[in-house]
Amino acid sequence: MSKINQLERITQNRVIQLFRQDLGYVYLGDLHEARALIRRKTAL
């Protein structure tokens, strides 16, 4: 993983932590793959 990708992941984790701990949101996980699956199903 490149240095830029590592720094981006660290930043994303901080944002997730802010939403979960400070704002009380529930994190549902990375939905990237779920969105791609929905797109494939609707294309059929």
LUMLUMDREN-2810 file (N, C-alpha, C; in Angstrom, 1 decimal):
<atoms>
<atom><aa>M</aa><ch>A</ch><at>N</at><xx>0.9</xx><yy>-1.2</yy><zz>0.0</zz></atom>
<atom><aa>M</aa><ch>A</ch><at>CA</at><xx>0.0</xx><yy>0.0</yy><zz>0.0</zz></atom>
<atom><aa>M</aa><ch>A</ch><at>C</at><xx>0.9</xx><yy>1.2</yy><zz>0.0</zz></atom>
<atom><aa>S</aa><ch>A</ch><at>N</at><xx>0.6</xx><yy>2.2</yy><zz>-0.8</zz></atom>
<atom><aa>S</aa><ch>A</ch><at>CA</at><xx>1.4</xx><yy>3.4</yy><zz>-0.9</zz></atom>
<atom><aa>S</aa><ch>A</ch><at>C</at><xx>1.2</xx><yy>4.3</yy><zz>0.3</zz></atom>
<atom><aa>K</aa><ch>A</ch><at>N</at><xx>2.2</xx><yy>5.2</yy><zz>0.5</zz></atom>
<atom><aa>K</aa><ch>A</ch><at>CA</at><xx>2.1</xx><yy>6.1</yy><zz>1.6</zz></atom>
<atom><aa>K</aa><ch>A</ch><at>C</at><xx>0.9</xx><yy>7.0</yy><zz>1.5</zz></atom>
<atom><aa>I</aa><ch>A</ch><at>N</at><xx>0.5</xx><yy>7.4</yy><zz>0.4</zz></atom>
<atom><aa>I</aa><ch>A</ch><at>CA</at><xx>-0.8</xx><yy>8.2</yy><zz>0.2</zz></atom>
<atom><aa>I</aa><ch>A</ch><at>C</at><xx>-2.0</xx><yy>7.4</yy><zz>0.6</zz></atom>
<atom><aa>N</aa><ch>A</ch><at>N</at><xx>-2.1</xx><yy>6.2</yy><zz>0.2</zz></atom>
<atom><aa>N</aa><ch>A</ch><at>CA</at><xx>-3.2</xx><yy>5.3</yy><zz>0.6</zz></atom>
<atom><aa>N</aa><ch>A</ch><at>C</at><xx>-3.3</xx><yy>5.1</yy><zz>2.1</zz></atom>
<atom><aa>Q</aa><ch>A</ch><at>N</at><xx>-2.1</xx><yy>4.9</yy><zz>2.7</zz></atom>
<atom><aa>Q</aa><ch>A</ch><at>CA</at><xx>-2.0</xx><yy>4.7</yy><zz>4.2</zz></atom>
<atom><aa>Q</aa><ch>A</ch><at>C</at><xx>-2.5</xx><yy>6.0</yy><zz>4.9</zz></atom>
<atom><aa>L</aa><ch>A</ch><at>N</at><xx>-2.1</xx><yy>7.2</yy><zz>4.4</zz></atom>
<atom><aa>L</aa><ch>A</ch><at>CA</at><xx>-2.5</xx><yy>8.4</yy><zz>5.1</zz></atom>
<atom><aa>L</aa><ch>A</ch><at>C</at><xx>-4.0</xx><yy>8.6</yy><zz>4.9</zz></atom>
<atom><aa>E</aa><ch>A</ch><at>N</at><xx>-4.5</xx><yy>8.3</yy><zz>3.7</zz></atom>
<atom><aa>E</aa><ch>A</ch><at>CA</at><xx>-6.0</xx><yy>8.4</yy><zz>3.4</zz></atom>
<atom><aa>E</aa><ch>A</ch><at>C</at><xx>-6.8</xx><yy>7.5</yy><zz>4.3</zz></atom>
<atom><aa>R</aa><ch>A</ch><at>N</at><xx>-6.3</xx><yy>6.3</yy><zz>4.5</zz></atom>
<atom><aa>R</aa><ch>A</ch><at>CA</at><xx>-7.0</xx><yy>5.3</yy><zz>5.4</zz></atom>
<atom><aa>R</aa><ch>A</ch><at>C</at><xx>-7.0</xx><yy>5.8</yy><zz>6.9</zz></atom>
<atom><aa>I</aa><ch>A</ch><at>N</at><xx>-5.9</xx><yy>6.4</yy><zz>7.3</zz></atom>
<atom><aa>I</aa><ch>A</ch><at>CA</at><xx>-5.8</xx><yy>7.0</yy><zz>8.7</zz></atom>
<atom><aa>I</aa><ch>A</ch><at>C</at><xx>-6.8</xx><yy>8.1</yy><zz>8.8</zz></atom>
<atom><aa>T</aa><ch>A</ch><at>N</at><xx>-6.9</xx><yy>9.0</yy><zz>7.8</zz></atom>
<atom><aa>T</aa><ch>A</ch><at>CA</at><xx>-7.9</xx><yy>10.1</yy><zz>7.8</zz></atom>
<atom><aa>T</aa><ch>A</ch><at>C</at><xx>-9.3</xx><yy>9.6</yy><zz>7.9</zz></atom>
<atom><aa>Q</aa><ch>A</ch><at>N</at><xx>-9.6</xx><yy>8.6</yy><zz>7.0</zz></atom>
<atom><aa>Q</aa><ch>A</ch><at>CA</at><xx>-11.0</xx><yy>8.0</yy><zz>7.0</zz></atom>
<atom><aa>Q</aa><ch>A</ch><at>C</at><xx>-11.3</xx><yy>7.4</yy><zz>8.3</zz></atom>
<atom><aa>N</aa><ch>A</ch><at>N</at><xx>-10.4</xx><yy>6.7</yy><zz>9.0</zz></atom>
<atom><aa>N</aa><ch>A</ch><at>CA</at><xx>-10.6</xx><yy>6.1</yy><zz>10.3</zz></atom>
<atom><aa>N</aa><ch>A</ch><at>C</at><xx>-10.9</xx><yy>7.2</yy><zz>11.3</zz></atom>
<atom><aa>R</aa><ch>A</ch><at>N</at><xx>-10.3</xx><yy>8.3</yy><zz>11.2</zz></atom>
<atom><aa>R</aa><ch>A</ch><at>CA</at><xx>-10.5</xx><yy>9.4</yy><zz>12.2</zz></atom>
<atom><aa>R</aa><ch>A</ch><at>C</at><xx>-11.9</xx><yy>10.0</yy><zz>12.0</zz></atom>
<atom><aa>V</aa><ch>A</ch><at>N</at><xx>-12.3</xx><yy>10.1</yy><zz>10.7</zz></atom>
<atom><aa>V</aa><ch>A</ch><at>CA</at><xx>-13.7</xx><yy>10.6</yy><zz>10.5</zz></atom>
<atom><aa>V</aa><ch>A</ch><at>C</at><xx>-14.7</xx><yy>9.7</yy><zz>11.0</zz></atom>
<atom><aa>I</aa><ch>A</ch><at>N</at><xx>-14.5</xx><yy>8.4</yy><zz>10.7</zz></atom>
<atom><aa>I</aa><ch>A</ch><at>CA</at><xx>-15.4</xx><yy>7.3</yy><zz>11.2</zz></atom>
<atom><aa>I</aa><ch>A</ch><at>C</at><xx>-15.5</xx><yy>7.4</yy><zz>12.7</zz></atom>
<atom><aa>Q</aa><ch>A</ch><at>N</at><xx>-14.4</xx><yy>7.5</yy><zz>13.4</zz></atom>
<atom><aa>Q</aa><ch>A</ch><at>CA</at><xx>-14.4</xx><yy>7.6</yy><zz>14.8</zz></atom>
<atom><aa>Q</aa><ch>A</ch><at>C</at><xx>-15.1</xx><yy>8.9</yy><zz>15.3</zz></atom>
<atom><aa>L</aa><ch>A</ch><at>N</at><xx>-15.0</xx><yy>10.0</yy><zz>14.7</zz></atom>
<atom><aa>L</aa><ch>A</ch><at>CA</at><xx>-15.7</xx><yy>11.2</yy><zz>15.0</zz></atom>
<atom><aa>L</aa><ch>A</ch><at>C</at><xx>-17.2</xx><yy>11.0</yy><zz>15.0</zz></atom>
<atom><aa>F</aa><ch>A</ch><at>N</at><xx>-17.7</xx><yy>10.4</yy><zz>13.8</zz></atom>
<atom><aa>F</aa><ch>A</ch><at>CA</at><xx>-19.1</xx><yy>10.2</yy><zz>13.7</zz></atom>
<atom><aa>F</aa><ch>A</ch><at>C</at><xx>-19.6</xx><yy>9.2</yy><zz>14.7</zz></atom>
<atom><aa>R</aa><ch>A</ch><at>N</at><xx>-18.9</xx><yy>8.1</yy><zz>15.0</zz></atom>
<atom><aa>R</aa><ch>A</ch><at>CA</at><xx>-19.4</xx><yy>7.1</yy><zz>15.9</zz></atom>
<atom><aa>R</aa><ch>A</ch><at>C</at><xx>-19.3</xx><yy>7.5</yy><zz>17.3</zz></atom>
<atom><aa>Q</aa><ch>A</ch><at>N</at><xx>-18.2</xx><yy>8.0</yy><zz>17.8</zz></atom>
<atom><aa>Q</aa><ch>A</ch><at>CA</at><xx>-18.0</xx><yy>8.3</yy><zz>19.2</zz></atom>
<atom><aa>Q</aa><ch>A</ch><at>C</at><xx>-18.6</xx><yy>9.7</yy><zz>19.6</zz></atom>
<atom><aa>D</aa><ch>A</ch><at>N</at><xx>-18.4</xx><yy>10.7</yy><zz>18.8</zz></atom>
<atom><aa>D</aa><ch>A</ch><at>CA</at><xx>-18.8</xx><yy>12.0</yy><zz>19.2</zz></atom>
<atom><aa>D</aa><ch>A</ch><at>C</at><xx>-20.2</xx><yy>12.4</yy><zz>18.7</zz></atom>
<atom><aa>L</aa><ch>A</ch><at>N</at><xx>-20.7</xx><yy>11.8</yy><zz>17.6</zz></atom>
<atom><aa>L</aa><ch>A</ch><at>CA</at><xx>-22.0</xx><yy>12.2</yy><zz>17.1</zz></atom>
<atom><aa>L</aa><ch>A</ch><at>C</at><xx>-23.0</xx><yy>11.0</yy><zz>17.2</zz></atom>
<atom><aa>G</aa><ch>A</ch><at>N</at><xx>-22.6</xx><yy>9.9</yy><zz>17.7</zz></atom>
<atom><aa>G</aa><ch>A</ch><at>CA</at><xx>-23.5</xx><yy>8.8</yy><zz>17.9</zz></atom>
<atom><aa>G</aa><ch>A</ch><at>C</at><xx>-24.0</xx><yy>8.0</yy><zz>16.7</zz></atom>
<atom><aa>Y</aa><ch>A</ch><at>N</at><xx>-23.3</xx><yy>8.1</yy><zz>15.6</zz></atom>
<atom><aa>Y</aa><ch>A</ch><at>CA</at><xx>-23.8</xx><yy>7.4</yy><zz>14.4</zz></atom>
<atom><aa>Y</aa><ch>A</ch><at>C</at><xx>-23.4</xx><yy>5.9</yy><zz>14.5</zz></atom>
<atom><aa>V</aa><ch>A</ch><at>N</at><xx>-24.1</xx><yy>5.0</yy><zz>13.8</zz></atom>
<atom><aa>V</aa><ch>A</ch><at>CA</at><xx>-23.7</xx><yy>3.6</yy><zz>13.7</zz></atom>
<atom><aa>V</aa><ch>A</ch><at>C</at><xx>-23.0</xx><yy>3.4</yy><zz>12.4</zz></atom>
<atom><aa>Y</aa><ch>A</ch><at>N</at><xx>-21.8</xx><yy>2.8</yy><zz>12.5</zz></atom>
<atom><aa>Y</aa><ch>A</ch><at>CA</at><xx>-21.0</xx><yy>2.6</yy><zz>11.3</zz></atom>
<atom><aa>Y</aa><ch>A</ch><at>C</at><xx>-21.4</xx><yy>1.2</yy><zz>10.7</zz></atom>
<atom><aa>L</aa><ch>A</ch><at>N</at><xx>-21.9</xx><yy>1.2</yy><zz>9.4</zz></atom>
<atom><aa>L</aa><ch>A</ch><at>CA</at><xx>-22.3</xx><yy>0.0</yy><zz>8.8</zz></atom>
<atom><aa>L</aa><ch>A</ch><at>C</at><xx>-21.2</xx><yy>-0.7</yy><zz>8.0</zz></atom>
<atom><aa>G</aa><ch>A</ch><at>N</at><xx>-20.0</xx><yy>-0.1</yy><zz>8.0</zz></atom>
<atom><aa>G</aa><ch>A</ch><at>CA</at><xx>-18.9</xx><yy>-0.8</yy><zz>7.3</zz></atom>
<atom><aa>G</aa><ch>A</ch><at>C</at><xx>-18.8</xx><yy>-0.1</yy><zz>5.9</zz></atom>
<atom><aa>D</aa><ch>A</ch><at>N</at><xx>-17.8</xx><yy>-0.7</yy><zz>5.2</zz></atom>
<atom><aa>D</aa><ch>A</ch><at>CA</at><xx>-17.5</xx><yy>-0.2</yy><zz>3.8</zz></atom>
<atom><aa>D</aa><ch>A</ch><at>C</at><xx>-18.6</xx><yy>-0.8</yy><zz>2.9</zz></atom>
<atom><aa>L</aa><ch>A</ch><at>N</at><xx>-19.4</xx><yy>0.1</yy><zz>2.3</zz></atom>
<atom><aa>L</aa><ch>A</ch><at>CA</at><xx>-20.5</xx><yy>-0.4</yy><zz>1.5</zz></atom>
<atom><aa>L</aa><ch>A</ch><at>C</at><xx>-20.1</xx><yy>-0.3</yy><zz>0.0</zz></atom>
<atom><aa>H</aa><ch>A</ch><at>N</at><xx>-18.9</xx><yy>-0.1</yy><zz>-0.3</zz></atom>
<atom><aa>H</aa><ch>A</ch><at>CA</at><xx>-18.4</xx><yy>0.0</yy><zz>-1.7</zz></atom>
<atom><aa>H</aa><ch>A</ch><at>C</at><xx>-18.8</xx><yy>-1.2</yy><zz>-2.5</zz></atom>
<atom><aa>E</aa><ch>A</ch><at>N</at><xx>-18.5</xx><yy>-2.4</yy><zz>-2.0</zz></atom>
<atom><aa>E</aa><ch>A</ch><at>CA</at><xx>-18.8</xx><yy>-3.7</yy><zz>-2.7</zz></atom>
<atom><aa>E</aa><ch>A</ch><at>C</at><xx>-20.4</xx><yy>-3.9</yy><zz>-2.8</zz></atom>
<atom><aa>A</aa><ch>A</ch><at>N</at><xx>-21.1</xx><yy>-3.5</yy><zz>-1.8</zz></atom>
<atom><aa>A</aa><ch>A</ch><at>CA</at><xx>-22.6</xx><yy>-3.6</yy><zz>-1.8</zz></atom>
<atom><aa>A</aa><ch>A</ch><at>C</at><xx>-23.2</xx><yy>-2.8</yy><zz>-2.9</zz></atom>
<atom><aa>R</aa><ch>A</ch><at>N</at><xx>-22.7</xx><yy>-1.6</yy><zz>-3.1</zz></atom>
<atom><aa>R</aa><ch>A</ch><at>CA</at><xx>-23.2</xx><yy>-0.7</yy><zz>-4.2</zz></atom>
<atom><aa>R</aa><ch>A</ch><at>C</at><xx>-22.9</xx><yy>-1.2</yy><zz>-5.5</zz></atom>
<atom><aa>A</aa><ch>A</ch><at>N</at><xx>-21.7</xx><yy>-1.8</yy><zz>-5.7</zz></atom>
<atom><aa>A</aa><ch>A</ch><at>CA</at><xx>-21.3</xx><yy>-2.4</yy><zz>-7.0</zz></atom>
<atom><aa>A</aa><ch>A</ch><at>C</at><xx>-22.2</xx><yy>-3.6</yy><zz>-7.3</zz></atom>
<atom><aa>L</aa><ch>A</ch><at>N</at><xx>-22.6</xx><yy>-4.4</yy><zz>-6.3</zz></atom>
<atom><aa>L</aa><ch>A</ch><at>CA</at><xx>-23.5</xx><yy>-5.5</yy><zz>-6.5</zz></atom>
<atom><aa>L</aa><ch>A</ch><at>C</at><xx>-24.9</xx><yy>-5.1</yy><zz>-6.9</zz></atom>
<atom><aa>I</aa><ch>A</ch><at>N</at><xx>-25.4</xx><yy>-4.0</yy><zz>-6.3</zz></atom>
<atom><aa>I</aa><ch>A</ch><at>CA</at><xx>-26.7</xx><yy>-3.5</yy><zz>-6.6</zz></atom>
<atom><aa>I</aa><ch>A</ch><at>C</at><xx>-26.7</xx><yy>-3.0</yy><zz>-8.1</zz></atom>
<atom><aa>R</aa><ch>A</ch><at>N</at><xx>-25.6</xx><yy>-2.3</yy><zz>-8.5</zz></atom>
<atom><aa>R</aa><ch>A</ch><at>CA</at><xx>-25.5</xx><yy>-1.8</yy><zz>-9.9</zz></atom>
<atom><aa>R</aa><ch>A</ch><at>C</at><xx>-25.5</xx><yy>-3.0</yy><zz>-10.8</zz></atom>
<atom><aa>R</aa><ch>A</ch><at>N</at><xx>-24.9</xx><yy>-4.1</yy><zz>-10.5</zz></atom>
<atom><aa>R</aa><ch>A</ch><at>CA</at><xx>-24.8</xx><yy>-5.2</yy><zz>-11.4</zz></atom>
<atom><aa>R</aa><ch>A</ch><at>C</at><xx>-26.2</xx><yy>-5.9</yy><zz>-11.5</zz></atom>
<atom><aa>K</aa><ch>A</ch><at>N</at><xx>-26.9</xx><yy>-6.0</yy><zz>-10.4</zz></atom>
<atom><aa>K</aa><ch>A</ch><at>CA</at><xx>-28.2</xx><yy>-6.6</yy><zz>-10.4</zz></atom>
<atom><aa>K</aa><ch>A</ch><at>C</at><xx>-29.2</xx><yy>-5.7</yy><zz>-11.2</zz></atom>
<atom><aa>T</aa><ch>A</ch><at>N</at><xx>-29.2</xx><yy>-4.4</yy><zz>-11.1</zz></atom>
<atom><aa>T</aa><ch>A</ch><at>CA</at><xx>-30.1</xx><yy>-3.5</yy><zz>-11.8</zz></atom>
<atom><aa>T</aa><ch>A</ch><at>C</at><xx>-29.8</xx><yy>-3.5</yy><zz>-13.3</zz></atom>
<atom><aa>A</aa><ch>A</ch><at>N</at><xx>-28.5</xx><yy>-3.8</yy><zz>-13.7</zz></atom>
<atom><aa>A</aa><ch>A</ch><at>CA</at><xx>-28.2</xx><yy>-3.8</yy><zz>-15.1</zz></atom>
<atom><aa>A</aa><ch>A</ch><at>C</at><xx>-28.7</xx><yy>-5.0</yy><zz>-15.8</zz></atom>
<atom><aa>L</aa><ch>A</ch><at>N</at><xx>-29.0</xx><yy>-6.1</yy><zz>-15.1</zz></atom>
<atom><aa>L</aa><ch>A</ch><at>CA</at><xx>-29.5</xx><yy>-7.3</yy><zz>-15.7</zz></atom>
<atom><aa>L</aa><ch>A</ch><at>C</at><xx>-30.9</xx><yy>-7.1</yy><zz>-16.0</zz></atom>
</atoms>
